[in-house]
Amino acid sequence: MKVRSSIFASFILILEVVGVALFLRGFFPVPLKSSLSSKSKLSDLPAEPLAGSSPNSSRLPQPLFKRVVIMLVDALREDFVFGPNGRRYMPYTRHLVERGSSHSFVAKARPPTVTMPRIKALTTGTIPGFIDVVMNLNSPALLEDNLVWQAKAAGKRMVFYGDDTWVRLFPKHFMEHDGTTSFFVSDYTEVDNNVTRHLDSTLKRDDWDILILHYLGLDHIGHISGPHSSLIQPKLLEMDDVLKKIHGALVSKEAEGSLPYLLVLCGDHGMSETGSHGGSSEPEVNTPLVLISPAFKRKVGMEKPEVVEQVDLTPTLALGLGLPISQNSVGRVIPGVLEETSLRDQLRFLHLNGHQLSCLLKDSTPDYEKESGFEQFRVAERAHGSWMKLFLEGNTSEVLNNMGRKVLKQYLEALASMSSALSKQLGKYDMYSMVAGTVFVFQLLLVLLLAMPEALSGEATVDLPVLSALLSLPFYLMCLLLASVHVLVCTSAESSCYFCSLSWGLVFAAVAFSSAMFCILISMAMRRLPLGPLIHGKSPLRSSEWSLSELDVLLLAGTVGHTLSLAASSFVEEEHQIWYFLLNTLCLAVFQDVCRKYFREQSASGDEEEPVLPAKDCHLSARRRAEVVPERWLALATPPFTLLCCRLLRSLNQTGVQWAHLPDVGHWLNSAEHRTLLSLLAAFCLLLIYFLVQRRCSWVSKVALALGLLGVYSYRAAVGNVGFPWQRSGRATSKGTVEARFVYVFILGILFTGTKDLLRSQIVTADAKLKSRGLWEIYSGLVLLVSLLFRAHNLPVLCCCLLIQTLMAQFIWKRLHYDAAQTTIMHYWFGQAFFYFQGNSNNIATVDISVGFVGLESYVEAPAVFLTALSTYAGPLLWACHLVCYLSSERGRRSPVAVGHGCYCLALLRSVPAAAYIVLVTALRYHLFIWSVFSPKLLYESMHLLLTAGVCLFFIAMEQSPGSSKS
C-alpha cells in the first residue's frame, strides 16, 4: 500500500499525539489519598496515649483561636515583606513582624506555582501536580477532605471575598461570598476594590468565624510590568493599609476572657523576575507567612524568619480551630504556634498530627514500617504514654518536665521525617497507561525511521505492507498475547487503570492496531536488512543514493545531539544555549557553502560563471551578469548578518534559570527614562515589518496591513508602553481595548482575503500564482496578529525573524539549491531558537498570560487560551508557516515532492524529542526537583507535536491543490 510522504507523516503525527495523550493520562499522578472514603471526624481521632492501662479518652485540647482572618495576597513575594524594601513597601506589617505579637515564616510553595494548585495545597495540605496547571483554567469542585469542608461541618460560619477560584472549589460552603475573576490581568484596581468594599461592614459584624480575603491586584501588576514596576509600591501600601484596618478591628473587638483571634497574612506563590509564576525559582516559591495574635509573645526585634512548608499551614489552622486534620495532608503543625499552650496540650496536638501522617503513610507506602519517621513516631507515642501516666499520677518534678520536652522533640523529628517521605511521593502513577503510551509512540517512531529512504526518495512515497501484516500469523499471535497481558494486568492491578476502564471494543481496537504496527515494523526492517531485498527479489539500495554532504552531517548530528543532551535537567533549564550554539554553527556552515558556490567553484571553472538565475538563453546578457555580482555579495553577507541578528536578540531577553535574574536590554528599554527610545524602535520595527511582508500581498491587504500596524502602535501607546510625540508624559493609560479591536478587524480582513484566494486557486481555477498569494496573505495576517500580541520591546524579534526569512529564502535556499529536507531542518532550528529569543523557557513562569486579554473587556476562556498559546509559540509557528509558503510556492513537478519531504522531516524532528522525553520523565518520576523540570518540558513537547500535526495537515491541503501539480 503506497502512501505519499506527507499523508504518511501526518498520520503518524496524529497517532503520536494520541500516544502522548495516553502517556500523560497515566503520568500525571493521582494525589496521595487515604484509603478511608469518608472525611475525617472528631469521633475518629485516636485516644490520648497512656501506658500500663486502658487507653485514655480521646480528649481534645481547647481550640486556640475563636476567629480567624486569612488575608491572601496573590503573588506576594517573601522579600516584599522581609526584604530590605519591606519597611518602605509595607511599614505597618513590618512593624508587627518586628515588634508585635506575631510569628513570621518563609513558606515554601511547591511547583507548579499557580493559583488553583496553591489553594488546594493550603486547604487540603496536599502537593498538587502539574495537571492542575491545566485545571487551573476551569477549577472543578474540590471533593477530597479539606479545611473548608471541616470548618463547615463543625458549624463554623465562613465569609469569602476575592478570587472566584475559591467559590468554584468550595461551592455552597460560604455563608457569604463575592468572587472576582482571576484571569483578567489587565485590571489591578477594581479587582481589589471589589474585596475591600466589603470590609467595613463585615468587620463590624459578629456573625462569622472565618473570613478569607484573596487579593489579585499584585499578581496582575506582576504579569503586566514585573516585580520592579512603579505600580508595585502603591499596591503593597494599599495591602498594608488593608491589614492595618483588619488588625485594628480585631483588636477593638477583643473581649476579656475569650479566645484570641488569629490574623494570617500569606501569599499563594511568589513572582519571578519577569513578573510571572509557575516554576520553581526562589522568588516564585518563597512566600511570606505572618501569623498575628495576642496569644503569641511580643517580639523585641527583627528575627530571621524560619522556613516552613506552605502545606504546614493546613494542620496548624485545623488544630488551632479545634478541627480534624485533613486525611490527605502531608503538612506538620508549626511548633511556634503551640509554644504558649501547656506541655500536655502541645504533646496532644503533635500526637494527633503524627497519627494522621502515619495513617497516610500506611496507605501510600507498602513497606511503611521501614520508614524511619514511622518508627520514630511509635517510639515517641510510647514515651508519650509513659509521660501521661506520670502526669496523671500528679508527678510535678523537673524530671517529668524534661521527659516531656524530650518526647516533644521526638514527635517533631518524627513529623518532619514522615512529612518529608510523603512529600517525595508525588502520587500514584497509572503505569499501565504510561507503558502502553510509550510502546505506542516508539512503534510509530520506528516506522517513521524505517520509512526514511522511501519518504525522502524522488517519488516521495512510502510502501506500507499493511495487507501482508494483517494476514500474517504473527499478527494473530500478537493479538492473543497482548489481550492476555491486558486481562492479567486488569485482574491483578491493585489500583484502577485507565485502560482497564475502557470497553472491550476500544481495547480490542488498540490491541489489533499495536499488533499490526509490530508486524509492519518487522516487515519494513526485513526490507532494510542486506538480505531483505534479495529475499523479495529486489536489488539493494545503492550507497550513492545516501551520500551525505557536510551540511547534512551537521544538521543530523545537531538534531540528534540536542536530543541526547537534554537527558540532564540543567540542559533542559538552559536549552536556549544549545539552540543558540547550533544556530551559530549553522550560519558558519552556510557561509562556507556560499563561499564554495560563488568563489571556489567559479575560480575552478575559469572566467565562465555558472548561471545562478534561470534564463531563457544559454548565455547571460551583460545586464544579467551585472545583476549577479551584487547578488553574490548579498548571499555572502546573509550568514554574517544572521549571526549579528542572533547575537543582538540574545541580549534582548534573559531566559533559562541560572541567569534569568540578570538585567537585559528588554528591561532597559522598558524603563521609564528610555520610553522615547523604545517608541522610536517600535515605530521603526513596524515600518520594516510592513515593507518585508507587503511585497506578496494584494493592494487591499497592503492597505489593511498598513492600518493594522498603525493600530498596533496606537494600542501600545494607549497602554503606556510607547508614546506619540504630541502626548504628555503624565497621560493616564488605558486598557487599549478599542485600539486592539481596531487591529483585529484588519487581521480578520487579511485572513479572509488570503483564504478566499486560496480556495479559488484550489476549487475554481488551477492558478499557482493565486495560490501563492493567498498563502502569503494568510501569513501576513498571522504576522500582524503576532505584532499586536508581542510586547513593544519584543518587536525587534519579529522584525529580525522576517528579515532573516526573506534573506535566506532569496539568497541561500534557492540559490544554493538546498533540498526540502535541509530547508525543513533549518526552519525547525530557527523556529526553536526564536522561541527562546522571545524570552520563553521551559519554565511555566515565562508564559505571558497578559496577552490573552488584549482587546477583551472581561475574561473569555477560549480566546484567552488561544491568544496566550499563539504568543508563546509565535517563533516556531511563524517559521513553520513560512516553510509551508516557501515549499508550496516552488514551481513544477518538484513541488509535491518538496512538500512531502518537508512534512516527513518535520514529523521526524518532532517525534524524536517527544519519545525521548517520555522515557526521561518515566525514569525520573519520583525525583521531585527533576520531575518539576521535565514535566513542563513534556507539556511543551506535546504542544509542539500538536502544532506540527496541524502544519502537516495544511501541507496535505496544499499538495492536493491543482496548482501544485501544474508546471
Secondary structure as GFF3:
##gff-version 3
##sequence-region A 1 967
A	DSSP	beta_strand	2	4	.	.	.	ID=ss1
A	DSSP	alpha_helix	5	27	.	.	.	ID=ss2
A	DSSP	three_ten_helix	42	44	.	.	.	ID=ss3
A	DSSP	beta_strand	67	73	.	.	.	ID=ss4
A	DSSP	alpha_helix	79	82	.	.	.	ID=ss5
A	DSSP	alpha_helix	86	89	.	.	.	ID=ss6
A	DSSP	alpha_helix	91	99	.	.	.	ID=ss7
A	DSSP	beta_strand	102	108	.	.	.	ID=ss8
A	DSSP	alpha_helix	115	124	.	.	.	ID=ss9
A	DSSP	alpha_helix	131	135	.	.	.	ID=ss10
A	DSSP	alpha_helix	147	153	.	.	.	ID=ss11
A	DSSP	beta_strand	158	163	.	.	.	ID=ss12
A	DSSP	alpha_helix	165	169	.	.	.	ID=ss13
A	DSSP	beta_strand	176	180	.	.	.	ID=ss14
A	DSSP	alpha_helix	190	196	.	.	.	ID=ss15
A	DSSP	alpha_helix	199	204	.	.	.	ID=ss16
A	DSSP	beta_strand	210	215	.	.	.	ID=ss17
A	DSSP	alpha_helix	217	225	.	.	.	ID=ss18
A	DSSP	alpha_helix	232	252	.	.	.	ID=ss19
A	DSSP	beta_strand	261	266	.	.	.	ID=ss20
A	DSSP	alpha_helix	282	285	.	.	.	ID=ss21
A	DSSP	beta_strand	286	292	.	.	.	ID=ss22
A	DSSP	beta_strand	306	309	.	.	.	ID=ss23
A	DSSP	three_ten_helix	310	312	.	.	.	ID=ss24
A	DSSP	alpha_helix	313	320	.	.	.	ID=ss25
A	DSSP	alpha_helix	335	338	.	.	.	ID=ss26
A	DSSP	alpha_helix	343	364	.	.	.	ID=ss27
A	DSSP	three_ten_helix	368	370	.	.	.	ID=ss28
A	DSSP	alpha_helix	372	392	.	.	.	ID=ss29
A	DSSP	alpha_helix	398	424	.	.	.	ID=ss30
A	DSSP	alpha_helix	431	450	.	.	.	ID=ss31
A	DSSP	alpha_helix	452	455	.	.	.	ID=ss32
A	DSSP	beta_strand	461	463	.	.	.	ID=ss33
A	DSSP	alpha_helix	466	470	.	.	.	ID=ss34
A	DSSP	alpha_helix	473	492	.	.	.	ID=ss35
A	DSSP	three_ten_helix	499	501	.	.	.	ID=ss36
A	DSSP	alpha_helix	504	528	.	.	.	ID=ss37
A	DSSP	alpha_helix	531	535	.	.	.	ID=ss38
A	DSSP	three_ten_helix	543	546	.	.	.	ID=ss39
A	DSSP	alpha_helix	550	565	.	.	.	ID=ss40
A	DSSP	alpha_helix	569	573	.	.	.	ID=ss41
A	DSSP	alpha_helix	575	595	.	.	.	ID=ss42
A	DSSP	pi_helix	596	600	.	.	.	ID=ss43
A	DSSP	alpha_helix	601	604	.	.	.	ID=ss44
A	DSSP	alpha_helix	622	652	.	.	.	ID=ss45
A	DSSP	alpha_helix	665	670	.	.	.	ID=ss46
A	DSSP	three_ten_helix	672	674	.	.	.	ID=ss47
A	DSSP	alpha_helix	675	693	.	.	.	ID=ss48
A	DSSP	three_ten_helix	694	696	.	.	.	ID=ss49
A	DSSP	alpha_helix	699	718	.	.	.	ID=ss50
A	DSSP	alpha_helix	737	759	.	.	.	ID=ss51
A	DSSP	pi_helix	760	764	.	.	.	ID=ss52
A	DSSP	alpha_helix	768	789	.	.	.	ID=ss53
A	DSSP	three_ten_helix	792	794	.	.	.	ID=ss54
A	DSSP	alpha_helix	795	808	.	.	.	ID=ss55
A	DSSP	pi_helix	809	813	.	.	.	ID=ss56
A	DSSP	alpha_helix	820	837	.	.	.	ID=ss57
A	DSSP	three_ten_helix	844	846	.	.	.	ID=ss58
A	DSSP	three_ten_helix	849	853	.	.	.	ID=ss59
A	DSSP	alpha_helix	861	872	.	.	.	ID=ss60
A	DSSP	alpha_helix	874	888	.	.	.	ID=ss61
A	DSSP	alpha_helix	894	923	.	.	.	ID=ss62
A	DSSP	alpha_helix	928	959	.	.	.	ID=ss63
A	DSSP	three_ten_helix	962	964	.	.	.	ID=ss64
###
